[in-house]
Amino acid sequence: MLELNEVIEVAREPGEVFAYVANFSTCEEWDSTAISAKLMRPVPIVEGTQFEVVCALPVGSITLVYTIVELQADRLIKLRGESRFFDVVDTITLEPTEAGTRLDYRAVFSFKGIADSFAAKMEPGLRRMGAASVQQGLKQALEDKFPVPVISAANARADRLVLPGVSLFGQRGFRLGRKRWNPLSAYVGDKHIVITGASSGLGLATAERLARMGAELTLVVRDLERGQRLVDRLTRETGNQNLHLE
């Protein structure tokens, strides 16, 4: 058994910190080991909600299924992760401070089978990765003080030549670009946002992300039937009940 513990303080209200971290698929943005993460079922996020997280660890790539086992709004998030080589219980406790929120992150690993014999050798690496994930990744994500993005010289040249730039407005461009994106921890649960052209392209991508982040959305579309199918899908996939059509 191995226990890791990291504590950080951030200038954010506990409710905002809770909203970001409780959706554990955001660990892809701040966990130094996470290759990918996705929300499974059910939604909205409650006790029993599951997440699939693929991590790069010293023993190789490992897929964990995390389940929320306890949830106390603005105070506590407890998850159990299961994989072939180990199980882990993550307990995230939030306490209000004068400046914002104190976040205590505790992870307890239980190794299985042959992995148990390598636990001692893996411990230093796991401790380094845990510190990097919380002290750097999560803290920076919650502080949200990233500089305004500046277009690269290569992208500016591609835009001037038109066709190379147009080629990036698709799934390939999305996959390439997201590798350089900063975490998105902004709280939009108290925002009402209007999105035009929401049934396809950039409007659709924007609607999907903001719906997952909990914003109230009014989607402006030209085809009511197509728009209603979109609202039904987003409600089913994100649990967001505050979606409207115009």
C-alpha angles and dihedrals in degrees: 000000000000127000124199123188130184130171128198136171123215135182095242132105114258090243092059093046090048093050092053100042098039087065090069092188085082088074085088086072098050112015109097091212099046116106095174139350134188138182113243123180150002111029139223092053111266138142104304096033111136135211130194113218125183112203134189107223134167089267092052137264113341130186117215128188110211122200124193105235099173132019128180112176113251091351117060142019118180122180135178117212122198130194139153093266105034147357122226134193114207117197116188116187124189126201126180117239133184089261099039130283138349111212120199113193117191124177123186116194125201112191124214133216116320091001088069090066090056096045095100092051092048095048099086092049093046091050091051092048092046092052092047092049096051106024094044112013102039095034092052092045092053095042087056095195098139119146119252108272117255121207113249122240090246093053092045089053091047090052092051090052089050101206097063089048093048090052089064093058094089143059093299092054090047093052092047095044100046091063087072099040121117121232115279108219099147112137112237100162089110096046131097110206130188116211123190122205089021098158097073146009121005092350091057093046090050093048092050094051096044092046089055089049090056103250122151105244136198108196116204112207139162097221113057095194092050090045092052091052088053093050091048091051095046091047091050095046100040105026089230109147095181100083121125136182132222 
